[in-house]
Amino acid sequence: MIKYLELRNFPVKELRPLASARSAGKGISFRGEEIVVQEAVPEAFAGVDIALFSAGGSISEKLAPEAVSRGAVVIDNTNAFRMNPDVPLVVPEVNREAIYEHKGIIANPNCSTIQMVVALKPLYDHYGIERIIVSTYQSVSGAGWQATEELREQSRAVLNDEEVNANILPVGKLSKHYQMAFNVIPQIDVAQENGFTLEEMKMVRETKKIFNDESIGVTATCVRVPVMRGHSESVYVELKSDYELSEVRELLKRAPGVIVQDAIEEQVYPMPIDAEDRTEVFVGRIRRDLTHPRAVNLWVVSDNLLKGAATNAIQIAEALVSEEK
Amino acid sequence: MIKYLELRNFPVKELRPLASARSAGKGISFRGEEIVVQEAVPEAFAGVDIALFSAGGSISEKLAPEAVSRGAVVIDNTNAFRMNPDVPLVVPEVNREAIYEHKGIIANPNCSTIQMVVALKPLYDHYGIERIIVSTYQSVSGAGWQATEELREQSRAVLNDEEVNANILPVGKLSKHYQMAFNVIPQIDVAQENGFTLEEMKMVRETKKIFNDESIGVTATCVRVPVMRGHSESVYVELKSDYELSEVRELLKRAPGVIVQDAIEEQVYPMPIDAEDRTEVFVGRIRRDLTHPRAVNLWVVSDNLLKGAATNAIQIAEALVSEEK
């Protein structure tokens, strides 16, 4: 996020990096200057206009209200407030207007939801959406840099015929950990009572909230694949009215934040290695469904660390600032 | 296949390994004996009862009729005859009876189709199937051992920060090749006119043919993931009648060739590393769809080299032999 504040020339008067007591005192670099990290105590938020939170749900729950009570607007990148009815859940390309209904906290959606709703927004506006069936191919960086490091270590071990250690994936805090290298794990986040995982239910609930439409049906299967960075999604979308494929392609091409890479006959389609370090959502494999006359299939890829997290948070901040002007 | 003929104690009187002129003269081991490979010329099929073909579609097209004219029954593992109306396409757990309608050639279906239909068979019989929406996570061994070797080489190169070479995937004979290591490629086999790939259309057409039911709707998205061995599939199934989830689980548990691994709350689900060297189809993540009252979601994993190829071919041969007895 700090890198993107800098890259996008965000109007920062003062950057105040906050972290745990353990990291306080360390330096970070911003616009060529060295800034000392302070401890994230309630008082540290005095005088802050916009507070960007990304240190886990429990930290947000504890400190976001403290920041708000000191006058800051919090943009929270965790799951803590996303489904709170008083907290707007925002993807600027989709529901920018919701930002201005905030009561101090604005939530950044889950990475896998963000890229999907950006791709679906033009179809929702033009045809309406009946339901969505999505299967994801999610990279390990969504589970933190330690998970990325573990994938590297495990891959090296497999290639060298050495013992493979698994301590993080699929869910750090659960008891069982599985090899991710050269494997696929159909679990992201903890199990829910209905047999879905929390990640899957995030996609279900957040999509409805962002479109402000409880009538959209969503079913998700969230799967971790041995990719460092970039989430991919196979999305089946049942529209409310008939469509022409050429029109769908045209709508997507004109949609903000979307890049269409769609020419299977020339082997052109989005892939996570190509999406790395890009802030857009890439859409390809656009094709008429074979089982339903109003359904279309899409392949959606984006950098989960950028549009799926940092970029979206900064875009919310930009919208906030432009409104306040 | 030779290994499985041995392991399953198939009644082989004489094994006659045939290959290209280049491989003729080499030795292979069978039941502790060394057998010399002969050149696959038409005359080599004289006296053969069952001919197992697995050397690519063009070889099958040329030599299968030669084998048949010499009295052999051909079990073909390529795409050459699968959709030929005179050729049964067989997965013994699903349509064993079709074997006996052969006119000399029996086709082994595509790996991604086989594991799916084995899992769907009990649901088809009990409820009927309206339509299927499947997204696959296919391992590189489906593209041959060279692709597996390339994934190893590329992975090593990425980990060592060296240049990555891509010469095989996604489709050897096409002009563009992409990095598979730590990436996901949404193309398996060549593009078709409707925007789907041939692999996707194989799943569509073969499923209908195996169930002998053109009314089943199938849409597939076939994706290659950096896994050595074992295909995974996220399958949405719309049934023709209402169902109880407990009954679906029970039907799957009793289905031949199926092992249910389904307890997300205990982190139990199928994964490709666990399916390696197993001949069964593993099913988990069984859950009620959130968007359709008659739909169920499944996660289906199997070893694409075994049940997806060799094991299924030998099972067909076993059925043939048991009939002939």
Contacts between the chains, C-beta under 8 A, distances in Angstrom:
chain1	res1	chain2	res2	distance
A	131	B	291	4.3
A	131	B	292	7.6
A	132	B	291	7.6
A	133	B	133	5.7
A	133	B	236	5.3
A	133	B	291	6.9
A	135	B	135	3.9
A	135	B	221	7.8
A	135	B	234	3.9
A	137	B	137	7.0
A	137	B	184	4.9
A	137	B	223	6.7
A	137	B	225	6.8
A	151	B	182	7.9
A	152	B	159	6.1
A	155	B	155	5.5
A	155	B	159	6.1
A	156	B	159	5.6
A	159	B	152	6.1
A	159	B	155	6.1
A	159	B	156	5.6
A	159	B	159	7.6
A	170	B	267	7.3
A	174	B	267	6.2
A	175	B	267	7.6
A	176	B	267	4.4
A	178	B	267	8.0
A	178	B	271	6.5
A	178	B	273	7.8
A	179	B	273	5.9
A	182	B	151	7.9
A	182	B	226	6.5
A	182	B	227	5.3
A	182	B	228	5.2
A	182	B	273	7.2
A	183	B	227	6.3
A	183	B	271	5.7
A	183	B	272	5.8
A	183	B	273	4.5
A	184	B	137	4.9
A	184	B	225	6.0
A	184	B	227	5.9
A	184	B	232	5.0
A	184	B	271	6.3
A	184	B	272	5.7
A	185	B	271	6.1
A	186	B	232	7.3
A	186	B	234	7.7
A	186	B	269	5.1
A	186	B	270	7.6
A	186	B	271	7.3
A	186	B	284	7.2
A	186	B	285	5.5
A	186	B	299	4.9
A	187	B	264	6.6
A	187	B	267	6.4
A	187	B	269	6.5
A	191	B	264	4.3
A	191	B	265	4.5
A	191	B	267	7.9
A	194	B	287	6.8
A	194	B	288	7.2
A	194	B	290	7.9
A	195	B	245	8.0
A	195	B	264	6.0
A	195	B	285	7.4
A	195	B	286	7.3
A	195	B	287	3.6
A	195	B	288	7.2
A	196	B	287	6.2
A	196	B	290	7.6
A	197	B	264	6.7
A	204	B	290	6.2
A	217	B	290	6.6
A	217	B	291	3.2
A	217	B	292	7.4
A	218	B	290	6.6
A	218	B	291	6.7
A	219	B	236	7.0
A	219	B	289	5.2
A	219	B	290	4.7
A	219	B	291	5.0
A	219	B	295	7.8
A	219	B	297	6.5
A	221	B	135	7.8
A	221	B	234	4.3
A	221	B	285	6.9
A	221	B	297	6.2
A	221	B	299	6.9
A	223	B	137	6.7
A	223	B	232	7.6
A	223	B	234	6.9
A	225	B	137	6.8
A	225	B	184	6.0
A	225	B	225	5.2
A	225	B	226	7.4
A	226	B	182	6.5
A	226	B	225	7.4
A	226	B	226	5.2
A	226	B	227	7.4
A	227	B	182	5.3
A	227	B	183	6.3
A	227	B	184	6.0
A	227	B	226	7.4
A	228	B	182	5.2
A	232	B	184	5.0
A	232	B	186	7.2
A	232	B	223	7.6
A	234	B	135	3.9
A	234	B	186	7.7
A	234	B	221	4.3
A	234	B	223	6.9
A	234	B	234	7.7
A	236	B	133	5.3
A	236	B	219	7.0
A	236	B	236	7.7
A	245	B	195	7.9
A	264	B	187	6.6
A	264	B	191	4.3
A	264	B	195	6.0
A	264	B	197	6.7
A	265	B	191	4.5
A	267	B	170	7.2
A	267	B	174	6.2
A	267	B	175	7.6
A	267	B	176	4.4
A	267	B	178	8.0
A	267	B	187	6.4
A	267	B	191	7.9
A	269	B	186	5.1
A	269	B	187	6.5
A	270	B	186	7.6
A	271	B	178	6.5
A	271	B	183	5.7
A	271	B	184	6.3
A	271	B	185	6.1
A	271	B	186	7.3
A	272	B	183	5.8
A	272	B	184	5.6
A	273	B	178	7.8
A	273	B	179	5.9
A	273	B	182	7.2
A	273	B	183	4.5
A	284	B	186	7.2
A	285	B	186	5.5
A	285	B	195	7.4
A	285	B	221	6.9
A	286	B	195	7.3
A	287	B	194	6.8
A	287	B	195	3.6
A	287	B	196	6.2
A	288	B	194	7.2
A	288	B	195	7.2
A	289	B	219	5.2
A	290	B	194	7.9
A	290	B	196	7.6
A	290	B	204	6.2
A	290	B	217	6.6
A	290	B	218	6.6
A	290	B	219	4.7
A	291	B	131	4.2
A	291	B	132	7.6
A	291	B	133	6.9
A	291	B	217	3.2
A	291	B	218	6.7
A	291	B	219	5.0
A	292	B	131	7.5
A	292	B	217	7.4
A	295	B	219	7.8
A	297	B	219	6.5
A	297	B	221	6.3
A	299	B	186	4.9
A	299	B	221	6.9
